[in-house]
Amino acid sequence: MKTKQNTLYVGSLAKGLRLLRAFDESHSELSLSELAARTGLDKSATQRLANTLHIEGMLDKDSGTRRFRPSHAWLEMAYAYYWSDPLVGQAMPKLINLSQELAETVNLAEMSGDHIIYVSRLPCKRTYFAATVIGRRLPALSTSAGRVILATYPEEERRAAVDGWPIRVFTPNTTLDRENIRASVENAVHDGYAISQGQMILNEMAVATPIIGPDGRAFAAVQCSVSAHTWTREKIVAEILPKLQDAANAISPSFQSQRALDGR
C-alpha cells in the first residue's frame, strides 16, 4: 500500500530537478545526449524536460550548438535563498570585519546533510576564482568546517558519521583513513576548532570554529583559508584562531535567538 508521502511525490518534477542537478563546475554546458547520460533518463524524456525548462526560463540554449546551460533564474533563486537564511545577514558584518583584519580568505559554511556548503565567501588578493564562488558543496569529513561542526554532535552521531559519510579525493594529501578523520574530529571536540592541510587544495591550510546553536549543536562554522607557504599551524593558532573564535562567538547569540524564534 502506498504511503501518504509517496502519493504526494511528483515523479516528473523530480526528473526535472535531476536534470538541473546535472550541471556543475565541470559540466557548465551540456547537450541533450550528455544530459541523458548524466541523469540516466532516456533521450525522449530528456528532450521534453530540457525544452520545458528552457521555455520556463531555467535553462539557456545556444541557438548554434543547441547546448544547454543554467540561466539567470538560478541567481534569482540564490538571491531568494539569502533572504530566507537569517544567519547570512547576521554574520556578514562580522565576517567582513574579520576578512579585513586578517587579509585572508574567510568563509561561512553550513552543514548540508553529509556535506558542507559555502554560503558566503570573502576572498583575499591571492584567492583564485573557484574559491570565491558561493554554493560549493564538499564532503564534510574532508573539511575543517565539516569536522568542527560534527564535533558538536553527540558521540554516537559522530561515530556513525565518520563511519558512513562520503569521502572524496581532491589532492594527493586528502585523508582517506577514517580513523585519522575520527581522531581529527575528536580533537576538535576538546579543542573547539579544527585545522586541515592540503585536503582540498595543495599547500592550503584551513582553520574553522563552530557557530553554536541554542542546543549546543553547530549548524555552521567560520573558516579561514591560508597558504601553507607563509603560515604554520602554530602561527595560525596564535594569530588567526582567537579572531576566528571571537567572530564565531559574536555570531552565535543572534543565531541562537533566531533558532529559538524559528522553533516556536
Buried (B, 14 or more C-beta within 10 A) or exposed (E): EEEEEEEEEEEEEEBBEBBBEBBEEEEEBBBBEBBBBBBEBEEEBBBBBBBBBBEEEBBBBEEEEEBBBBBEBBEEEEEEEBEEBBBBEBBBEBBEBBBEEBEBBBBBBBBBEBBBBBBBBBBBEEBEEEBBEBEBEBBBBBBBBBBBBBBBBEEEEBBEBBEEBEBEEBBEBBBEEBEEBBEBBBBBBEBBBBBBBBBBBEEBBBBBBBBBBBEEBBBBBBBBBBBBEEBEEEEBBEEBBEBBBBBBBBBBEBBBEBBEEEEE
